[in-house]
Amino acid sequence: MKSTLSMSAPPIPDLRPWFVTLEDLPPPPLDWKAYFGNAQPVELEIGSGRGLFLVTAGTANPQTNFLGIEYDFKEGRRAARRLQKRAFPNVRILGADARIALPKYIPDASLSALHVYFPDPWWKRRHHKRRIWNAELVAQAARILQPGGLLHAWTDVEEYFAVILELVAAHPAFLERPPSNEKQPEHDMDYRTSFERKKRKAGLPIFRALWERQSQPQ
Ligand SMILES: C[S@@+](CC[C@H](N)C(=O)[O-])C[C@H]1O[C@@H](n2cnc3c(N)ncnc32)[C@H](O)[C@@H]1O
């Protein structure tokens, strides 16, 4: 007969500092300089999934720090293993619900960019209230972005995209800018995120928007 010990689940590997939860953080708000150990600009991604954006952007921009917030710990840990393997100094994943982490932990005017790629569409009308994009998210984005900071939103869901455009247009802090053009991938992982890769390979159109946080509301 197997012992209880041999039947128990393998221990979850410690991926700190690449994957941390709110319990690992000091009392809020986050002090970016202490957290990353330097004063580089910080960009945040909400719903970082498998971490393709964080790995690509973190590699291309070593002078910028990136934090992904992901509430699916399995996905967050999978992404963190890639960061750990290459000992990324400038990329971290926080296992947390962004709706809790943003208001509580992210200081005012402390980010140079906020990225939200392919947010869960919650297709059923009665589930729309679960969507990450709402007036509260836009208010948080206005609070945590520095003047001149960029807000990126991409989705393949046209109806949701129209909702996002309307929400951001209703906030005086944001000025719409031209988003990046669709780029022909140079290799199989040359997409902004895993979802962009999946949706483009399925032939779906991608809707992209970009806004700049104004120093004074217009
Ligand atoms: C459709 S996936 C897209 C993942 C990635 N952005 C991409 O484009 O490949 C949406 C991701 O957002 C995460 N997510 C949804 N709501 C969240 C929240 N409130 N806080 C943190 N992560 C969230 C989900 O767990 C999921 O990994």
The ligand as an ORCA input file, in Angstrom:
! r2SCAN-3c Opt
* xyz 0 1
  C      -8.813     35.686    -22.523
  S      -7.426     35.635    -21.469
  C      -6.207     36.631    -22.318
  C      -4.825     36.407    -21.776
  C      -3.734     37.301    -22.429
  N      -3.982     38.701    -22.158
  C      -3.655     37.079    -23.916
  O      -4.045     37.969    -24.666
  O      -3.184     35.990    -24.318
  C      -7.915     36.747    -20.159
  C      -7.014     36.615    -18.946
  O      -7.376     37.590    -17.980
  C      -7.351     37.005    -16.695
  N      -8.234     37.814    -15.841
  C      -9.555     38.028    -16.035
  N     -10.037     38.833    -15.072
  C      -8.994     39.142    -14.257
  C      -8.872     39.915    -13.082
  N      -9.928     40.537    -12.549
  N      -7.651     40.028    -12.500
  C      -6.581     39.375    -13.039
  N      -6.651     38.604    -14.140
  C      -7.828     38.497    -14.746
  C      -7.842     35.578    -16.941
  O      -7.485     34.687    -15.911
  C      -7.151     35.257    -18.251
  O      -5.856     34.733    -18.063
*
